[in-house]
Amino acid sequence: MFLNSPMDGGAGCMRIRLPSPRRAMSRLFNSKEKIKEKKKAIVESRMRDYGDSVRIKNLSEVDRHGVGQSTDSSPSTINSEMKGRELLFNIGVSCYLLHLISTGREEIHKIVDLRNDLEKLLECQNDEMRQKHQEFIKIRDNIEKLLEFHNDELRRKQEHCETSSEVVDGPESSTDHYHSPQFLDTSLMEREGSLKHYVYKEEEEDFGEGMDQLEAELEAEFELLQIGQDHESNYSKQLVCEDSEEMRFRYMSSLVEEQQGVCPYELERRLHELMETRQEEEINELQSALENAKKRLHVKEAEASWWKDTAYIVSEHIPKPSRITSNSQTRCYSLSSMSSVVVESDVQLSLDSIRESLIRQEDTVVFSLIERAKFPLNSPAFEEPRCLDSGNSSSLTEFFVREIETIQAKVGRYANPEENPFFLDNIPHSVFPSHKYPQVLYSKASSVNINKRIWDVYFKELLPLFVKPGDDGNYASTAASDLACLQAISRRIHYGKFVAEVKFRDAPHDYEPAIRSKDTEALMKLLTFEKVEEMVKKRVEKKAETFGQEVKCVSGDDESEKKYKVKPSLVSRIYGEWLIPLTKDVEMQAAIRSFVSGGNVVKASLLQHLRVINPAIQPSSVFCTRSESTQTSRMEEHGFESTTISDVMKAKGKSADGSWLWCTTDDTVYDAVKSMTQHNVGALVVVKPGEQQSLAGIITERDYLRKIIVQGRSSKSTKVGDIMTEENKLITVTPETKVLRAMQLMTDNRIRHIPVIKDKGMVGMVSIGDVVRAVVTEHREELNRLNAFIQGGY
Ligand SMILES: O=C(O)C(=O)C[C@]1(C(=O)O)C=C[C@@H](O)C=C1
């Protein structure tokens, strides 16, 4: 049988295994053939049997009965048997066909369900399509509205143009047809048509293809819309630029010039080009003005530094009026007293007083070494970059020293000429008013700083010598001790500057040839006092013994058992091999630096002249007792002492007699700076606008730099009155003010221009350059007078 009905245990339901109809039919026909063949074989065998039995029957009548009954094989019986079988077979086939029909019906039901599902899906897709169509309609409406608005705007502008100039045709006559709104409009309508066409046909067309087309169409519309918007925004930008009547006029004129063929977009571009060119010109102009200002600033800085040297010589050579008139005791500065609070004193600066100070400093150095010896070497503190701050590769000690120096600078430590920082890049100004230390050193000499070398020598050579090796991890305390040692040693070594100053002052004729020829060997010989050095070494050894011995309370201790925190002989060696040689190095550098600077060469020649003039005067008293010399007092009468601002103004010539430059508070800073640049001056007097033109203040290049450039303000829109230094804050002088006083005012207040006031009115302005020029001229005249004197002119 073809029917099979095993139970599907897994699913729990009956599963009918049906052969396919084709297979069933082929099986059916195959089996029919087989049955036919079988039937034929049976009939043949029966026929054969039947023939045999007839033959037998013919042979024996008896036998015929017995055999014939027992086999039942007459032809009619066989036929009926076959018919019965055929019937059975036909019934089976019919059953099978019935079964096939029933299963086919089930299949048909399933197909119907599937079809229903598909229909629903199609419905959904249609809904989605409809929705998209709605959205598209909305977008299209928006585009339409936008275009309408755009066209209105354009029409309005055209009308405006037409009323302003009859010649102008308006943007629609543009050759750039693509950008014209009309084109945009038509094009959109055309596209819209095509879209509509698509929308109505949507249900007939293939779905995927339709979607692609729709997307393409939408993209095209958005592109057009974008062009329209760009066009519009450019147009509105143009309107903003053309706010003023003048710009509007220019815009119209350019339209006319372009023979009605230039679209607004092109016009806008040209307008931009024009404006950019103008801006570039202005920037170039400003840059060259700035360059000029910078150049003049450099010149002035050079002048100022020259002036500083000159002023120093002046102040040294010309005693203060009180000294001239009262002939009072000479005032000198004591370096030894500089270690304490007050610097100015009546004690004369001498090698002895300097040596005294060095002796006192030995205590500090020896103590600091003993203190440092408490800790082992702790090399990771100063050798390894361990800072956790990213980008900071300092060692702990370097970091510590830098930070401490910063704070010490803020309280004025480095305003003291005795102190020298280790990290020069790190030194802020003092945030407290600093004490006015007397300027005993030439600026070039005071800038000598060999701390980098001291740092290296200390960590690489000295430290391993007097501290025990090891690492106890106590890096912070170690760094603090190292700083104490470094500062004490540095102060001691840099004291060489003062030593050099005094040694040179006491015997300039001895030093000058060696300095001039930069013969360091000869210079070193001059600076060296071997006996003094021996004394120093002995003394520090004794100090290390005294300060560094372990103190015991039990009397009668064996002297030989004495223990020292730092080996005294080592301290002596540190002095002999490092501190004294480094001090001499500083002495040499200071001597050379002071001497080779322009002003000091003059100073040396002056010294020589004075020696020639009065050989009886001892070197140490040359500077201090000049008031006793009739020659020098005569020189003073002609010197800077008596030079006044009025003299400076006369020397200036034309600009001194009231023809100084001015501007008003209402002028723009741009115009003021332009005027300064044109007239090559660094400041203008500012007057109040109006007939009175009373003084309001002054404006300087510095104001411009600090209050305009640095703050990013516009010089064209800022008024002079907003950035000037107001009258009540001005530092002024009168024509009678002494030039030295004016110099002092300029230096103290860090200003480069001083208005000259007479009877509450302004009569002029002097700059640092004017003063320096006057001083230099005076100085030259003074030298000439001296030369004339030497040659017997007096
Ligand atoms: O006392 C001096 O004359 C100095 O120059 C100072 C010092 C020193 O460093 O102690 C240096 C060089 C001299 O040979 C003697 C001593």
The ligand as an ORCA input file, in Angstrom:
! r2SCAN-3c Opt
* xyz 0 1
  O      90.068     88.497     49.023
  C      90.317     88.613     47.800
  O      91.114     89.378     47.350
  C      89.582     87.859     46.886
  O      89.701     88.088     45.726
  C      88.765     86.742     47.376
  C      89.542     85.459     47.298
  C      88.584     84.389     47.808
  O      87.873     83.825     47.008
  O      88.531     84.190     48.998
  C      89.850     85.202     45.887
  C      91.034     85.453     45.361
  C      92.175     85.874     46.148
  O      93.289     85.213     45.781
  C      91.888     85.787     47.562
  C      90.699     85.531     48.071
*
